[in-house]
Amino acid sequence: MPLRTAATQNGLGEASGGAGVTAMALQCFRHLHSLLRCSSGVAVRLLPQPPVRCTPLLLDGCRHCAHPLLLARPLATKKAKGKGQTQAKVNISAALVEDIINLEETSQDLQAVVEALKEDFNRNLNVRTSQGALDHIIVTTKDGKFPLNQLGQISQKSPQLIVVNMTNFPESTAAAMKAIRESGMNLNPEVDGTLIRVPVPKVTREHRESLAKLAKQSTNKSKEALRKVRSKSINQVKKFKSKVSEDTIWLLEKQIQQMADSAAAEMDKLLAAKTKELLG
């Protein structure tokens, strides 16, 4: 009997100990759960809340309310500034801000710069020079600036020779020679009366590298044109500082910057492809 009683007491003790551990675990779980709920509540409270009478203003994300997450400017943190951290993109409805700025027009202006660079690459930067490459060389005369194909007749006599006939504007022959020589296409024209003979350079490694350098220079000029479009649009937005909220101005500036960055990234891809083509 005493042995059985002792065993029973030991069993009760173990059971009591197990119950104590379980109780402690449940208590910790409840505490953790409350912390999580509290943290979630803080996170929700930190999100920008729409005002009672929030009118449709900016974002595509909400058709009834323009005050979702992106309307309030996020505060910068050290973690957000770290490498590899991507910021949320702004997606503004152009129709809702048309009284401030025409975002579609800005997009078209930026894309026009990209298309101009693409055309320049295709027309002027080829390993083998063709007569079409000379068409749009700008010639500066006393009467103004004109494309070469408006002053002379350009023809390709052979794969190694292009001829420009300046009979219609003989007084511009010297200016045309200078423009061809300074075109950056590694051309050395020779004059014969009103005829300009342009020997097509051999495809050498030096020639390829020269063309690749020109492609880089053209891209940099086009990026400068992008910056002008961006600055013009941002200045237009800033004119409404006294009429709309600071966050609205900030969002529009960010949207315009994103559009410009996207166009610049497209240019970088064009340059990479063209450089690969030129260098072989």
Secondary structure, DSSP 8 states (H G I E B T S, - for coil): -HHHHHHHHHHHHHHHHHHHHHHHHHHHHHHHHHHHHHHHHHHHHHS----TT----SBTT-SS-S-SGGGS-----TTTTSTT-------B-GGGGTTT--HHHHHHHHHHHHHHHHHHHHHH--SS--GGGGTT-EEEETTEEEEHHHHSEEEEEETTEEEEE-TT-GGGHHHHHHHHHTSSS----EEETTEEEEE-----HHHHHHHHHHHHHHHHHHHHHHHHHHHHHHHHHHTTTTTS-HHHHHHHHHHHHHHHHHHHHHHHHHHHHHHHHHH-
